[in-house]
């Protein structure tokens, strides 16, 4: 067996083991919380999409509700990706635009659209205090 195939075999075995661990974690968490269903926020990004696929492996489609909650600064591509993930998994969807709510509580006065679209600049604006 060459080195490439050996690494591929190890990766395949490790991913199968991790899949079992993740399924066990999700199932035990749902049981501990006394839940037979779940609500998941779908942004269309890698993290929420991966979580949706993993959740779908332990719950039937009718037991999962996907929330898509775009706002003024959401990338339309991400919204489409969220819809696509929900469609591929055949999940129920509630889509609610949060722009009006965020406007009413003054969030957009804190960060302009230009600042929100510049992730490097936005990180500089955010000050995280140590615990």
C-alpha atoms as one frame of an Amber mdcrd trajectory, in Angstrom:
protein
   0.000   0.000   0.000   1.500   3.381  -0.946   1.638   6.303   1.516  -1.303
   8.138  -0.072  -3.644   5.151   0.164  -2.447   4.403   3.695  -3.312   7.967
   4.818  -6.651   7.807   3.021  -7.448   4.553   4.825  -6.541   6.081   8.217
  -8.618   9.191   7.468 -11.598   7.047   6.462 -11.368   5.017   9.684 -10.972
   8.168  11.782 -13.942   9.861  10.106 -16.114   6.812  10.741 -15.084   6.845
  14.415 -15.776  10.572  14.677 -19.161  10.087  13.017 -20.119   7.590  15.722
 -18.890   9.944  18.470 -20.878  12.865  17.054 -24.035  10.764  16.659 -23.670
   9.469  20.227 -23.165  13.018  21.495 -26.231  14.343  19.670 -28.427  11.426
  20.733 -27.342  11.640  24.384 -27.775  15.436  24.386 -31.298  15.157  23.000
 -32.110  12.465  25.552 -30.620  14.486  28.444 -32.659  17.511  27.357 -35.773
  15.367  27.017 -36.089  16.369  23.350 -37.256  14.398  20.335 -36.886  17.339
  17.963 -34.554  20.263  17.316 -34.409  23.818  16.020 -31.285  24.899  14.153
 -30.218  28.285  12.872 -28.976  28.045   9.291 -26.739  30.868   8.113 -25.588
  29.102   4.969 -22.045  28.951   6.294 -19.945  25.847   6.775 -20.576  25.461
  10.527 -24.368  25.631  10.528 -24.615  23.578   7.331 -22.422  20.836   8.796
 -24.469  20.851  12.007 -27.686  20.502  10.004 -26.348  17.495   8.097 -25.124
  15.874  11.320 -28.422  16.540  13.072 -30.316  15.046  10.148 -28.357  11.827
  10.625 -29.905  11.351  14.085 -33.370  12.889  13.606 -36.084  12.431  11.017
 -36.681  15.440   8.761 -40.025  16.280  10.394 -38.266  16.580  13.773 -35.985
  19.435  12.662 -36.966  23.067  12.151 -34.458  25.263  10.304 -34.442  28.986
  11.045 -33.006  31.270   8.379 -32.660  34.774   9.800 -30.969  37.160   7.390
 -30.448  40.825   8.132 -29.313  43.937   6.295 -25.682  42.877   6.068 -26.248
  39.208   5.215 -24.601  38.022   2.042 -27.373  36.889  -0.352 -25.191  33.921
  -1.336 -25.240  32.676   2.255 -29.023  32.952   2.384 -29.268  30.896  -0.805
 -26.859  28.344   0.630 -29.001  28.055   3.783 -32.098  27.486   1.648 -30.242
  24.909  -0.432 -29.093  22.971   2.646 -32.641  22.981   4.042 -34.013  21.845
   0.685 -31.417  19.072   0.308 -32.238  17.801   3.799 -35.983  18.334   3.240
 -36.258  20.414   6.426 -39.121  22.645   7.461 -38.040  26.296   7.252 -39.027
  29.511   8.932 -37.333  32.489   7.315 -37.494  35.802   9.126 -35.594  38.929
   8.142 -34.160  40.497  11.300 -33.319  43.875   9.735 -36.317  45.744  11.147
 -35.773  44.388  14.661 -32.063  45.232  14.565 -32.855  48.740  13.292 -35.338
  49.295  16.128 -32.843  48.350  18.819 -30.140  50.526  17.262 -27.638  47.934
  16.116 -27.062  49.589  12.751 -26.149  52.865  14.455 -23.193  51.059  15.998
 -21.774  49.587  12.779 -22.237  50.934   9.263 -22.854  48.722   6.239 -19.357
  49.552   5.016 -17.824  48.521   8.350 -19.917  45.344   8.488 -18.682  44.271
   5.045 -15.030  44.624   6.104 -14.415  41.667   8.426 -10.824  42.688   9.236
 -11.964  46.204  10.108 -14.934  44.892  12.030 -12.688  42.729  14.194 -10.731
  45.859  15.150 -13.986  47.595  16.185 -14.995  44.736  18.467 -13.377  44.945
  21.867 -13.553  41.740  23.849 -12.954  42.166  27.564 -11.171  39.412  29.440
 -13.299  37.454  31.917
